[in-house]
Amino acid sequence: MQASARYKEPGQKLVQARIEYDSEIRAVEILGDFFIYPEEAISLIEKSLLGMRVSSSKDELAERVRKAASENGIEMIGVTPEGIATAVYTAMIA
């Protein structure tokens, strides 16, 4: 299945998640008005979410994003791991 969702966390920028999934996330694209440095690092965040079960909680998704950002020295401006997780989670339950 394919789905997408948008989320704007208070005080942050708009984030959109487009996902393909069955029982797990098979593909994910994260878009929005935010900035990530280095710019190409968004693919590392997207890859970190692959294989997550659709039954995963927002907290589990956010932890995966947080870990990818920490391990790769990724700076996020205008978006948080929780904001990305909420967009992905909302797409999964849509």
PDB file of N, CA, C and O in Angstrom:
ATOM      1  N   MET A   1       0.836  -1.171   0.000  1.00  0.00           N
ATOM      2  CA  MET A   1       0.000   0.000   0.000  1.00  0.00           C
ATOM      3  C   MET A   1       0.885   1.240   0.000  1.00  0.00           C
ATOM      4  O   MET A   1       2.052   1.199   0.392  1.00  0.00           O
ATOM      5  N   GLN A   2       0.298   2.336  -0.449  1.00  0.00           N
ATOM      6  CA  GLN A   2       0.979   3.619  -0.443  1.00  0.00           C
ATOM      7  C   GLN A   2       0.131   4.610   0.322  1.00  0.00           C
ATOM      8  O   GLN A   2      -1.098   4.555   0.281  1.00  0.00           O
ATOM      9  N   ALA A   3       0.792   5.515   1.019  1.00  0.00           N
ATOM     10  CA  ALA A   3       0.073   6.541   1.764  1.00  0.00           C
ATOM     11  C   ALA A   3       0.996   7.727   1.980  1.00  0.00           C
ATOM     12  O   ALA A   3       2.218   7.617   1.879  1.00  0.00           O
ATOM     13  N   SER A   4       0.387   8.852   2.276  1.00  0.00           N
ATOM     14  CA  SER A   4       1.166  10.028   2.634  1.00  0.00           C
ATOM     15  C   SER A   4       0.411  10.818   3.688  1.00  0.00           C
ATOM     16  O   SER A   4      -0.809  10.713   3.812  1.00  0.00           O
ATOM     17  N   ALA A   5       1.155  11.606   4.442  1.00  0.00           N
ATOM     18  CA  ALA A   5       0.555  12.453   5.469  1.00  0.00           C
ATOM     19  C   ALA A   5       1.461  13.649   5.693  1.00  0.00           C
ATOM     20  O   ALA A   5       2.672  13.588   5.484  1.00  0.00           O
ATOM     21  N   ARG A   6       0.839  14.741   6.126  1.00  0.00           N
ATOM     22  CA  ARG A   6       1.567  15.963   6.469  1.00  0.00           C
ATOM     23  C   ARG A   6       1.357  16.248   7.939  1.00  0.00           C
ATOM     24  O   ARG A   6       0.329  15.910   8.527  1.00  0.00           O
ATOM     25  N   TYR A   7       2.374  16.889   8.518  1.00  0.00           N
ATOM     26  CA  TYR A   7       2.278  17.261   9.924  1.00  0.00           C
ATOM     27  C   TYR A   7       3.107  18.515  10.150  1.00  0.00           C
ATOM     28  O   TYR A   7       4.221  18.645   9.641  1.00  0.00           O
ATOM     29  N   LYS A   8       2.542  19.437  10.925  1.00  0.00           N
ATOM     30  CA  LYS A   8       3.276  20.649  11.302  1.00  0.00           C
ATOM     31  C   LYS A   8       3.252  20.748  12.815  1.00  0.00           C
ATOM     32  O   LYS A   8       2.234  21.070  13.429  1.00  0.00           O
ATOM     33  N   GLU A   9       4.388  20.464  13.386  1.00  0.00           N
ATOM     34  CA  GLU A   9       4.551  20.536  14.827  1.00  0.00           C
ATOM     35  C   GLU A   9       4.565  22.017  15.242  1.00  0.00           C
ATOM     36  O   GLU A   9       5.165  22.837  14.547  1.00  0.00           O
ATOM     37  N   PRO A  10       3.926  22.369  16.343  1.00  0.00           N
ATOM     38  CA  PRO A  10       3.932  23.774  16.785  1.00  0.00           C
ATOM     39  C   PRO A  10       5.355  24.330  16.864  1.00  0.00           C
ATOM     40  O   PRO A  10       6.235  23.726  17.476  1.00  0.00           O
ATOM     41  N   GLY A  11       5.564  25.481  16.240  1.00  0.00           N
ATOM     42  CA  GLY A  11       6.869  26.125  16.244  1.00  0.00           C
ATOM     43  C   GLY A  11       7.864  25.550  15.252  1.00  0.00           C
ATOM     44  O   GLY A  11       9.013  25.991  15.204  1.00  0.00           O
ATOM     45  N   GLN A  12       7.444  24.573  14.460  1.00  0.00           N
ATOM     46  CA  GLN A  12       8.336  23.925  13.490  1.00  0.00           C
ATOM     47  C   GLN A  12       7.781  24.106  12.079  1.00  0.00           C
ATOM     48  O   GLN A  12       6.763  24.771  11.890  1.00  0.00           O
ATOM     49  N   LYS A  13       8.438  23.525  11.111  1.00  0.00           N
ATOM     50  CA  LYS A  13       8.035  23.598   9.707  1.00  0.00           C
ATOM     51  C   LYS A  13       7.211  22.372   9.317  1.00  0.00           C
ATOM     52  O   LYS A  13       7.161  21.381  10.046  1.00  0.00           O
ATOM     53  N   LEU A  14       6.572  22.459   8.158  1.00  0.00           N
ATOM     54  CA  LEU A  14       5.755  21.366   7.632  1.00  0.00           C
ATOM     55  C   LEU A  14       6.643  20.197   7.216  1.00  0.00           C
ATOM     56  O   LEU A  14       7.689  20.392   6.598  1.00  0.00           O
ATOM     57  N   VAL A  15       6.218  18.981   7.557  1.00  0.00           N
ATOM     58  CA  VAL A  15       6.913  17.768   7.123  1.00  0.00           C
ATOM     59  C   VAL A  15       5.880  16.850   6.483  1.00  0.00           C
ATOM     60  O   VAL A  15       4.764  16.714   6.984  1.00  0.00           O
ATOM     61  N   GLN A  16       6.253  16.228   5.386  1.00  0.00           N
ATOM     62  CA  GLN A  16       5.384  15.279   4.696  1.00  0.00           C
ATOM     63  C   GLN A  16       6.114  13.955   4.561  1.00  0.00           C
ATOM     64  O   GLN A  16       7.303  13.914   4.245  1.00  0.00           O
ATOM     65  N   ALA A  17       5.391  12.880   4.802  1.00  0.00           N
ATOM     66  CA  ALA A  17       5.941  11.531   4.641  1.00  0.00           C
ATOM     67  C   ALA A  17       5.131  10.802   3.579  1.00  0.00           C
ATOM     68  O   ALA A  17       3.901  10.780   3.625  1.00  0.00           O
ATOM     69  N   ARG A  18       5.826  10.214   2.634  1.00  0.00           N
ATOM     70  CA  ARG A  18       5.214   9.325   1.633  1.00  0.00           C
ATOM     71  C   ARG A  18       5.813   7.952   1.884  1.00  0.00           C
ATOM     72  O   ARG A  18       7.033   7.788   1.898  1.00  0.00           O
ATOM     73  N   ILE A  19       4.950   6.975   2.079  1.00  0.00           N
ATOM     74  CA  ILE A  19       5.459   5.637   2.388  1.00  0.00           C
ATOM     75  C   ILE A  19       4.798   4.581   1.533  1.00  0.00           C
ATOM     76  O   ILE A  19       3.682   4.749   1.041  1.00  0.00           O
ATOM     77  N   GLU A  20       5.524   3.480   1.369  1.00  0.00           N
ATOM     78  CA  GLU A  20       4.993   2.244   0.803  1.00  0.00           C
ATOM     79  C   GLU A  20       5.185   1.201   1.887  1.00  0.00           C
ATOM     80  O   GLU A  20       6.255   1.112   2.489  1.00  0.00           O
ATOM     81  N   TYR A  21       4.159   0.421   2.134  1.00  0.00           N
ATOM     82  CA  TYR A  21       4.243  -0.533   3.228  1.00  0.00           C
ATOM     83  C   TYR A  21       3.307  -1.708   3.019  1.00  0.00           C
ATOM     84  O   TYR A  21       2.349  -1.639   2.249  1.00  0.00           O
ATOM     85  N   ASP A  22       3.609  -2.786   3.723  1.00  0.00           N
ATOM     86  CA  ASP A  22       2.696  -3.904   3.912  1.00  0.00           C
ATOM     87  C   ASP A  22       2.658  -4.084   5.419  1.00  0.00           C
ATOM     88  O   ASP A  22       2.046  -3.266   6.106  1.00  0.00           O
ATOM     89  N   SER A  23       3.275  -5.103   5.954  1.00  0.00           N
ATOM     90  CA  SER A  23       3.379  -5.202   7.412  1.00  0.00           C
ATOM     91  C   SER A  23       4.550  -4.380   7.940  1.00  0.00           C
ATOM     92  O   SER A  23       4.660  -4.134   9.141  1.00  0.00           O
ATOM     93  N   GLU A  24       5.432  -3.955   7.017  1.00  0.00           N
ATOM     94  CA  GLU A  24       6.598  -3.144   7.343  1.00  0.00           C
ATOM     95  C   GLU A  24       6.724  -2.000   6.350  1.00  0.00           C
ATOM     96  O   GLU A  24       6.161  -2.048   5.257  1.00  0.00           O
ATOM     97  N   ILE A  25       7.462  -0.980   6.736  1.00  0.00           N
ATOM     98  CA  ILE A  25       7.747   0.123   5.817  1.00  0.00           C
ATOM     99  C   ILE A  25       8.745  -0.379   4.783  1.00  0.00           C
ATOM    100  O   ILE A  25       9.835  -0.834   5.130  1.00  0.00           O
ATOM    101  N   ARG A  26       8.369  -0.295   3.523  1.00  0.00           N
ATOM    102  CA  ARG A  26       9.215  -0.766   2.419  1.00  0.00           C
ATOM    103  C   ARG A  26       9.941   0.378   1.717  1.00  0.00           C
ATOM    104  O   ARG A  26      11.041   0.189   1.199  1.00  0.00           O
ATOM    105  N   ALA A  27       9.328   1.569   1.697  1.00  0.00           N
ATOM    106  CA  ALA A  27       9.941   2.761   1.095  1.00  0.00           C
ATOM    107  C   ALA A  27       9.385   3.968   1.828  1.00  0.00           C
ATOM    108  O   ALA A  27       8.229   3.986   2.250  1.00  0.00           O
ATOM    109  N   VAL A  28      10.234   4.976   1.970  1.00  0.00           N
ATOM    110  CA  VAL A  28       9.795   6.197   2.644  1.00  0.00           C
ATOM    111  C   VAL A  28      10.503   7.394   2.023  1.00  0.00           C
ATOM    112  O   VAL A  28      11.692   7.337   1.709  1.00  0.00           O
ATOM    113  N   GLU A  29       9.754   8.474   1.853  1.00  0.00           N
ATOM    114  CA  GLU A  29      10.298   9.737   1.366  1.00  0.00           C
ATOM    115  C   GLU A  29       9.831  10.824   2.322  1.00  0.00           C
ATOM    116  O   GLU A  29       8.636  10.960   2.585  1.00  0.00           O
ATOM    117  N   ILE A  30      10.770  11.590   2.835  1.00  0.00           N
ATOM    118  CA  ILE A  30      10.475  12.674   3.766  1.00  0.00           C
ATOM    119  C   ILE A  30      10.717  13.989   3.046  1.00  0.00           C
ATOM    120  O   ILE A  30      11.803  14.230   2.518  1.00  0.00           O
ATOM    121  N   LEU A  31       9.697  14.836   3.028  1.00  0.00           N
ATOM    122  CA  LEU A  31       9.762  16.125   2.343  1.00  0.00           C
ATOM    123  C   LEU A  31       9.286  17.213   3.294  1.00  0.00           C
ATOM    124  O   LEU A  31       8.701  16.917   4.336  1.00  0.00           O
ATOM    125  N   GLY A  32       9.532  18.466   2.942  1.00  0.00           N
ATOM    126  CA  GLY A  32       8.977  19.551   3.739  1.00  0.00           C
ATOM    127  C   GLY A  32       9.753  20.843   3.614  1.00  0.00           C
ATOM    128  O   GLY A  32      10.666  20.978   2.799  1.00  0.00           O
ATOM    129  N   ASP A  33       9.355  21.796   4.457  1.00  0.00           N
ATOM    130  CA  ASP A  33       9.928  23.136   4.459  1.00  0.00           C
ATOM    131  C   ASP A  33      11.144  23.259   5.373  1.00  0.00           C
ATOM    132  O   ASP A  33      11.702  24.348   5.505  1.00  0.00           O
ATOM    133  N   PHE A  34      11.556  22.188   5.991  1.00  0.00           N
ATOM    134  CA  PHE A  34      12.640  22.182   6.966  1.00  0.00           C
ATOM    135  C   PHE A  34      13.994  22.050   6.269  1.00  0.00           C
ATOM    136  O   PHE A  34      14.066  21.876   5.052  1.00  0.00           O
ATOM    137  N   PHE A  35      15.065  22.134   7.062  1.00  0.00           N
ATOM    138  CA  PHE A  35      16.428  21.979   6.548  1.00  0.00           C
ATOM    139  C   PHE A  35      17.136  20.863   7.309  1.00  0.00           C
ATOM    140  O   PHE A  35      16.980  20.712   8.521  1.00  0.00           O
ATOM    141  N   ILE A  36      17.913  20.092   6.566  1.00  0.00           N
ATOM    142  CA  ILE A  36      18.740  19.045   7.161  1.00  0.00           C
ATOM    143  C   ILE A  36      20.145  19.209   6.597  1.00  0.00           C
ATOM    144  O   ILE A  36      20.329  19.342   5.387  1.00  0.00           O
ATOM    145  N   TYR A  37      21.131  19.197   7.486  1.00  0.00           N
ATOM    146  CA  TYR A  37      22.527  19.324   7.083  1.00  0.00           C
ATOM    147  C   TYR A  37      23.303  18.107   7.540  1.00  0.00           C
ATOM    148  O   TYR A  37      23.140  17.696   8.689  1.00  0.00           O
ATOM    149  N   PRO A  38      24.122  17.520   6.721  1.00  0.00           N
ATOM    150  CA  PRO A  38      24.235  17.837   5.309  1.00  0.00           C
ATOM    151  C   PRO A  38      22.955  17.452   4.567  1.00  0.00           C
ATOM    152  O   PRO A  38      22.243  16.534   4.974  1.00  0.00           O
ATOM    153  N   GLU A  39      22.679  18.152   3.496  1.00  0.00           N
ATOM    154  CA  GLU A  39      21.415  18.022   2.770  1.00  0.00           C
ATOM    155  C   GLU A  39      21.118  16.582   2.337  1.00  0.00           C
ATOM    156  O   GLU A  39      19.976  16.127   2.409  1.00  0.00           O
ATOM    157  N   GLU A  40      22.157  15.875   1.888  1.00  0.00           N
ATOM    158  CA  GLU A  40      21.944  14.505   1.407  1.00  0.00           C
ATOM    159  C   GLU A  40      21.657  13.522   2.540  1.00  0.00           C
ATOM    160  O   GLU A  40      21.335  12.362   2.282  1.00  0.00           O
ATOM    161  N   ALA A  41      21.768  13.964   3.776  1.00  0.00           N
ATOM    162  CA  ALA A  41      21.556  13.084   4.930  1.00  0.00           C
ATOM    163  C   ALA A  41      20.098  12.676   5.123  1.00  0.00           C
ATOM    164  O   ALA A  41      19.812  11.758   5.891  1.00  0.00           O
ATOM    165  N   ILE A  42      19.180  13.342   4.441  1.00  0.00           N
ATOM    166  CA  ILE A  42      17.771  12.936   4.570  1.00  0.00           C
ATOM    167  C   ILE A  42      17.619  11.476   4.157  1.00  0.00           C
ATOM    168  O   ILE A  42      16.766  10.768   4.692  1.00  0.00           O
ATOM    169  N   SER A  43      18.434  11.022   3.215  1.00  0.00           N
ATOM    170  CA  SER A  43      18.341   9.621   2.785  1.00  0.00           C
ATOM    171  C   SER A  43      18.724   8.668   3.920  1.00  0.00           C
ATOM    172  O   SER A  43      18.202   7.556   3.991  1.00  0.00           O
ATOM    173  N   LEU A  44      19.621   9.086   4.798  1.00  0.00           N
ATOM    174  CA  LEU A  44      19.989   8.247   5.948  1.00  0.00           C
ATOM    175  C   LEU A  44      18.836   8.128   6.936  1.00  0.00           C
ATOM    176  O   LEU A  44      18.626   7.071   7.531  1.00  0.00           O
ATOM    177  N   ILE A  45      18.099   9.204   7.106  1.00  0.00           N
ATOM    178  CA  ILE A  45      16.927   9.164   7.979  1.00  0.00           C
ATOM    179  C   ILE A  45      15.856   8.270   7.356  1.00  0.00           C
ATOM    180  O   ILE A  45      15.243   7.452   8.042  1.00  0.00           O
ATOM    181  N   GLU A  46      15.637   8.434   6.051  1.00  0.00           N
ATOM    182  CA  GLU A  46      14.646   7.598   5.369  1.00  0.00           C
ATOM    183  C   GLU A  46      15.024   6.116   5.484  1.00  0.00           C
ATOM    184  O   GLU A  46      14.175   5.280   5.793  1.00  0.00           O
ATOM    185  N   LYS A  47      16.284   5.798   5.237  1.00  0.00           N
ATOM    186  CA  LYS A  47      16.737   4.403   5.319  1.00  0.00           C
ATOM    187  C   LYS A  47      16.586   3.835   6.723  1.00  0.00           C
ATOM    188  O   LYS A  47      16.334   2.642   6.889  1.00  0.00           O
ATOM    189  N   SER A  48      16.740   4.689   7.735  1.00  0.00           N
ATOM    190  CA  SER A  48      16.623   4.206   9.111  1.00  0.00           C
ATOM    191  C   SER A  48      15.216   3.715   9.442  1.00  0.00           C
ATOM    192  O   SER A  48      15.031   2.931  10.374  1.00  0.00           O
ATOM    193  N   LEU A  49      14.236   4.173   8.686  1.00  0.00           N
ATOM    194  CA  LEU A  49      12.846   3.784   8.945  1.00  0.00           C
ATOM    195  C   LEU A  49      12.417   2.530   8.183  1.00  0.00           C
ATOM    196  O   LEU A  49      11.374   1.947   8.481  1.00  0.00           O
ATOM    197  N   LEU A  50      13.209   2.121   7.214  1.00  0.00           N
ATOM    198  CA  LEU A  50      12.869   0.925   6.436  1.00  0.00           C
ATOM    199  C   LEU A  50      12.838  -0.298   7.347  1.00  0.00           C
ATOM    200  O   LEU A  50      13.704  -0.474   8.204  1.00  0.00           O
ATOM    201  N   GLY A  51      11.845  -1.122   7.151  1.00  0.00           N
ATOM    202  CA  GLY A  51      11.716  -2.337   7.937  1.00  0.00           C
ATOM    203  C   GLY A  51      10.968  -2.164   9.249  1.00  0.00           C
ATOM    204  O   GLY A  51      10.674  -3.145   9.933  1.00  0.00           O
ATOM    205  N   MET A  52      10.658  -0.920   9.603  1.00  0.00           N
ATOM    206  CA  MET A  52       9.876  -0.712  10.827  1.00  0.00           C
ATOM    207  C   MET A  52       8.480  -1.289  10.615  1.00  0.00           C
ATOM    208  O   MET A  52       7.874  -1.116   9.558  1.00  0.00           O
ATOM    209  N   ARG A  53       7.989  -1.966  11.624  1.00  0.00           N
ATOM    210  CA  ARG A  53       6.655  -2.568  11.532  1.00  0.00           C
ATOM    211  C   ARG A  53       5.598  -1.478  11.562  1.00  0.00           C
ATOM    212  O   ARG A  53       5.778  -0.452  12.218  1.00  0.00           O
ATOM    213  N   VAL A  54       4.495  -1.697  10.855  1.00  0.00           N
ATOM    214  CA  VAL A  54       3.426  -0.702  10.852  1.00  0.00           C
ATOM    215  C   VAL A  54       2.752  -0.610  12.220  1.00  0.00           C
ATOM    216  O   VAL A  54       1.999   0.329  12.476  1.00  0.00           O
ATOM    217  N   SER A  55       3.013  -1.561  13.083  1.00  0.00           N
ATOM    218  CA  SER A  55       2.485  -1.507  14.447  1.00  0.00           C
ATOM    219  C   SER A  55       3.395  -0.696  15.377  1.00  0.00           C
ATOM    220  O   SER A  55       3.106  -0.564  16.566  1.00  0.00           O
ATOM    221  N   SER A  56       4.491  -0.153  14.840  1.00  0.00           N
ATOM    222  CA  SER A  56       5.412   0.647  15.652  1.00  0.00           C
ATOM    223  C   SER A  56       4.720   1.899  16.168  1.00  0.00           C
ATOM    224  O   SER A  56       3.849   2.464  15.506  1.00  0.00           O
ATOM    225  N   SER A  57       5.118   2.317  17.348  1.00  0.00           N
ATOM    226  CA  SER A  57       4.567   3.541  17.931  1.00  0.00           C
ATOM    227  C   SER A  57       5.311   4.761  17.395  1.00  0.00           C
ATOM    228  O   SER A  57       6.383   4.638  16.802  1.00  0.00           O
ATOM    229  N   LYS A  58       4.726   5.943  17.612  1.00  0.00           N
ATOM    230  CA  LYS A  58       5.407   7.182  17.241  1.00  0.00           C
ATOM    231  C   LYS A  58       6.736   7.305  17.980  1.00  0.00           C
ATOM    232  O   LYS A  58       7.724   7.781  17.421  1.00  0.00           O
ATOM    233  N   ASP A  59       6.750   6.875  19.234  1.00  0.00           N
ATOM    234  CA  ASP A  59       7.988   6.943  20.020  1.00  0.00           C
ATOM    235  C   ASP A  59       9.081   6.061  19.421  1.00  0.00           C
ATOM    236  O   ASP A  59      10.244   6.461  19.376  1.00  0.00           O
ATOM    237  N   GLU A  60       8.717   4.870  18.964  1.00  0.00           N
ATOM    238  CA  GLU A  60       9.702   3.974  18.347  1.00  0.00           C
ATOM    239  C   GLU A  60      10.232   4.563  17.043  1.00  0.00           C
ATOM    240  O   GLU A  60      11.428   4.479  16.762  1.00  0.00           O
ATOM    241  N   LEU A  61       9.348   5.156  16.250  1.00  0.00           N
ATOM    242  CA  LEU A  61       9.767   5.789  15.005  1.00  0.00           C
ATOM    243  C   LEU A  61      10.685   6.977  15.293  1.00  0.00           C
ATOM    244  O   LEU A  61      11.715   7.142  14.639  1.00  0.00           O
ATOM    245  N   ALA A  62      10.312   7.805  16.272  1.00  0.00           N
ATOM    246  CA  ALA A  62      11.123   8.973  16.629  1.00  0.00           C
ATOM    247  C   ALA A  62      12.505   8.549  17.129  1.00  0.00           C
ATOM    248  O   ALA A  62      13.507   9.190  16.813  1.00  0.00           O
ATOM    249  N   GLU A  63      12.552   7.480  17.900  1.00  0.00           N
ATOM    250  CA  GLU A  63      13.841   7.000  18.408  1.00  0.00           C
ATOM    251  C   GLU A  63      14.738   6.558  17.261  1.00  0.00           C
ATOM    252  O   GLU A  63      15.944   6.799  17.295  1.00  0.00           O
ATOM    253  N   ARG A  64      14.172   5.917  16.251  1.00  0.00           N
ATOM    254  CA  ARG A  64      14.951   5.488  15.087  1.00  0.00           C
ATOM    255  C   ARG A  64      15.510   6.702  14.341  1.00  0.00           C
ATOM    256  O   ARG A  64      16.667   6.693  13.921  1.00  0.00           O
ATOM    257  N   VAL A  65      14.686   7.754  14.174  1.00  0.00           N
ATOM    258  CA  VAL A  65      15.141   8.985  13.512  1.00  0.00           C
ATOM    259  C   VAL A  65      16.225   9.652  14.362  1.00  0.00           C
ATOM    260  O   VAL A  65      17.253  10.079  13.836  1.00  0.00           O
ATOM    261  N   ARG A  66      15.997   9.742  15.661  1.00  0.00           N
ATOM    262  CA  ARG A  66      16.958  10.363  16.577  1.00  0.00           C
ATOM    263  C   ARG A  66      18.308   9.647  16.521  1.00  0.00           C
ATOM    264  O   ARG A  66      19.356  10.292  16.495  1.00  0.00           O
ATOM    265  N   LYS A  67      18.277   8.326  16.502  1.00  0.00           N
ATOM    266  CA  LYS A  67      19.499   7.533  16.456  1.00  0.00           C
ATOM    267  C   LYS A  67      20.251   7.769  15.144  1.00  0.00           C
ATOM    268  O   LYS A  67      21.471   7.934  15.149  1.00  0.00           O
ATOM    269  N   ALA A  68      19.531   7.786  14.026  1.00  0.00           N
ATOM    270  CA  ALA A  68      20.173   8.023  12.724  1.00  0.00           C
ATOM    271  C   ALA A  68      20.813   9.405  12.694  1.00  0.00           C
ATOM    272  O   ALA A  68      21.921   9.562  12.181  1.00  0.00           O
ATOM    273  N   ALA A  69      20.129  10.407  13.237  1.00  0.00           N
ATOM    274  CA  ALA A  69      20.670  11.762  13.262  1.00  0.00           C
ATOM    275  C   ALA A  69      21.918  11.833  14.132  1.00  0.00           C
ATOM    276  O   ALA A  69      22.915  12.446  13.749  1.00  0.00           O
ATOM    277  N   SER A  70      21.864  11.212  15.292  1.00  0.00           N
ATOM    278  CA  SER A  70      22.984  11.234  16.228  1.00  0.00           C
ATOM    279  C   SER A  70      24.202  10.508  15.663  1.00  0.00           C
ATOM    280  O   SER A  70      25.317  11.026  15.722  1.00  0.00           O
ATOM    281  N   GLU A  71      23.994   9.325  15.121  1.00  0.00           N
ATOM    282  CA  GLU A  71      25.101   8.519  14.608  1.00  0.00           C
ATOM    283  C   GLU A  71      25.770   9.119  13.377  1.00  0.00           C
ATOM    284  O   GLU A  71      26.930   8.826  13.089  1.00  0.00           O
ATOM    285  N   ASN A  72      25.029   9.966  12.646  1.00  0.00           N
ATOM    286  CA  ASN A  72      25.547  10.511  11.393  1.00  0.00           C
ATOM    287  C   ASN A  72      25.823  12.016  11.451  1.00  0.00           C
ATOM    288  O   ASN A  72      26.114  12.635  10.428  1.00  0.00           O
ATOM    289  N   GLY A  73      25.731  12.598  12.641  1.00  0.00           N
ATOM    290  CA  GLY A  73      26.008  14.028  12.785  1.00  0.00           C
ATOM    291  C   GLY A  73      25.067  14.909  11.994  1.00  0.00           C
ATOM    292  O   GLY A  73      25.479  15.932  11.447  1.00  0.00           O
ATOM    293  N   ILE A  74      23.799  14.517  11.929  1.00  0.00           N
ATOM    294  CA  ILE A  74      22.808  15.243  11.144  1.00  0.00           C
ATOM    295  C   ILE A  74      22.192  16.349  11.999  1.00  0.00           C
ATOM    296  O   ILE A  74      21.771  16.116  13.132  1.00  0.00           O
ATOM    297  N   GLU A  75      22.148  17.550  11.438  1.00  0.00           N
ATOM    298  CA  GLU A  75      21.523  18.690  12.096  1.00  0.00           C
ATOM    299  C   GLU A  75      20.160  18.930  11.449  1.00  0.00           C
ATOM    300  O   GLU A  75      20.061  19.035  10.227  1.00  0.00           O
ATOM    301  N   MET A  76      19.123  19.015  12.257  1.00  0.00           N
ATOM    302  CA  MET A  76      17.772  19.247  11.758  1.00  0.00           C
ATOM    303  C   MET A  76      17.308  20.626  12.220  1.00  0.00           C
ATOM    304  O   MET A  76      17.348  20.945  13.409  1.00  0.00           O
ATOM    305  N   ILE A  77      16.871  21.430  11.262  1.00  0.00           N
ATOM    306  CA  ILE A  77      16.393  22.780  11.558  1.00  0.00           C
ATOM    307  C   ILE A  77      14.954  22.894  11.063  1.00  0.00           C
ATOM    308  O   ILE A  77      14.680  22.714   9.877  1.00  0.00           O
ATOM    309  N   GLY A  78      14.046  23.192  11.977  1.00  0.00           N
ATOM    310  CA  GLY A  78      12.643  23.343  11.611  1.00  0.00           C
ATOM    311  C   GLY A  78      11.859  22.057  11.651  1.00  0.00           C
ATOM    312  O   GLY A  78      10.690  22.028  11.268  1.00  0.00           O
ATOM    313  N   VAL A  79      12.486  20.989  12.111  1.00  0.00           N
ATOM    314  CA  VAL A  79      11.805  19.706  12.238  1.00  0.00           C
ATOM    315  C   VAL A  79      12.486  18.919  13.356  1.00  0.00           C
ATOM    316  O   VAL A  79      13.685  19.068  13.595  1.00  0.00           O
ATOM    317  N   THR A  80      11.720  18.097  14.022  1.00  0.00           N
ATOM    318  CA  THR A  80      12.251  17.252  15.093  1.00  0.00           C
ATOM    319  C   THR A  80      12.041  15.785  14.726  1.00  0.00           C
ATOM    320  O   THR A  80      11.248  15.475  13.837  1.00  0.00           O
ATOM    321  N   PRO A  81      12.741  14.889  15.403  1.00  0.00           N
ATOM    322  CA  PRO A  81      12.479  13.467  15.184  1.00  0.00           C
ATOM    323  C   PRO A  81      11.007  13.119  15.447  1.00  0.00           C
ATOM    324  O   PRO A  81      10.433  12.273  14.762  1.00  0.00           O
ATOM    325  N   GLU A  82      10.407  13.770  16.434  1.00  0.00           N
ATOM    326  CA  GLU A  82       8.993  13.516  16.743  1.00  0.00           C
ATOM    327  C   GLU A  82       8.079  13.991  15.619  1.00  0.00           C
ATOM    328  O   GLU A  82       7.061  13.357  15.342  1.00  0.00           O
ATOM    329  N   GLY A  83       8.430  15.094  14.974  1.00  0.00           N
ATOM    330  CA  GLY A  83       7.627  15.584  13.855  1.00  0.00           C
ATOM    331  C   GLY A  83       7.674  14.641  12.666  1.00  0.00           C
ATOM    332  O   GLY A  83       6.650  14.369  12.039  1.00  0.00           O
ATOM    333  N   ILE A  84       8.865  14.143  12.358  1.00  0.00           N
ATOM    334  CA  ILE A  84       9.011  13.175  11.269  1.00  0.00           C
ATOM    335  C   ILE A  84       8.248  11.901  11.618  1.00  0.00           C
ATOM    336  O   ILE A  84       7.531  11.352  10.781  1.00  0.00           O
ATOM    337  N   ALA A  85       8.403  11.436  12.844  1.00  0.00           N
ATOM    338  CA  ALA A  85       7.722  10.216  13.288  1.00  0.00           C
ATOM    339  C   ALA A  85       6.210  10.367  13.205  1.00  0.00           C
ATOM    340  O   ALA A  85       5.516   9.432  12.808  1.00  0.00           O
ATOM    341  N   THR A  86       5.698  11.523  13.571  1.00  0.00           N
ATOM    342  CA  THR A  86       4.247  11.739  13.527  1.00  0.00           C
ATOM    343  C   THR A  86       3.730  11.692  12.100  1.00  0.00           C
ATOM    344  O   THR A  86       2.671  11.117  11.847  1.00  0.00           O
ATOM    345  N   ALA A  87       4.462  12.290  11.158  1.00  0.00           N
ATOM    346  CA  ALA A  87       4.045  12.243   9.755  1.00  0.00           C
ATOM    347  C   ALA A  87       4.044  10.814   9.236  1.00  0.00           C
ATOM    348  O   ALA A  87       3.105  10.404   8.553  1.00  0.00           O
ATOM    349  N   VAL A  88       5.086  10.050   9.554  1.00  0.00           N
ATOM    350  CA  VAL A  88       5.173   8.652   9.102  1.00  0.00           C
ATOM    351  C   VAL A  88       4.069   7.824   9.744  1.00  0.00           C
ATOM    352  O   VAL A  88       3.394   7.050   9.066  1.00  0.00           O
ATOM    353  N   TYR A  89       3.889   7.983  11.027  1.00  0.00           N
ATOM    354  CA  TYR A  89       2.862   7.241  11.765  1.00  0.00           C
ATOM    355  C   TYR A  89       1.467   7.537  11.216  1.00  0.00           C
ATOM    356  O   TYR A  89       0.659   6.628  11.028  1.00  0.00           O
ATOM    357  N   THR A  90       1.195   8.812  10.962  1.00  0.00           N
ATOM    358  CA  THR A  90      -0.109   9.214  10.435  1.00  0.00           C
ATOM    359  C   THR A  90      -0.343   8.602   9.055  1.00  0.00           C
ATOM    360  O   THR A  90      -1.458   8.181   8.746  1.00  0.00           O
ATOM    361  N   ALA A  91       0.694   8.550   8.230  1.00  0.00           N
ATOM    362  CA  ALA A  91       0.566   7.908   6.921  1.00  0.00           C
ATOM    363  C   ALA A  91       0.250   6.430   7.059  1.00  0.00           C
ATOM    364  O   ALA A  91      -0.552   5.889   6.298  1.00  0.00           O
ATOM    365  N   MET A  92       0.882   5.772   8.034  1.00  0.00           N
ATOM    366  CA  MET A  92       0.665   4.322   8.224  1.00  0.00           C
ATOM    367  C   MET A  92      -0.748   4.001   8.667  1.00  0.00           C
ATOM    368  O   MET A  92      -1.286   2.952   8.311  1.00  0.00           O
ATOM    369  N   ILE A  93      -1.354   4.887   9.438  1.00  0.00           N
ATOM    370  CA  ILE A  93      -2.700   4.575   9.952  1.00  0.00           C
ATOM    371  C   ILE A  93      -3.811   5.188   9.094  1.00  0.00           C
ATOM    372  O   ILE A  93      -4.995   5.018   9.385  1.00  0.00           O
ATOM    373  N   ALA A  94      -3.415   5.905   8.032  1.00  0.00           N
ATOM    374  CA  ALA A  94      -4.416   6.564   7.157  1.00  0.00           C
ATOM    375  C   ALA A  94      -5.232   5.558   6.384  1.00  0.00           C
ATOM    376  O   ALA A  94      -6.109   5.939   5.609  1.00  0.00           O
TER     377      ALA A  94
END
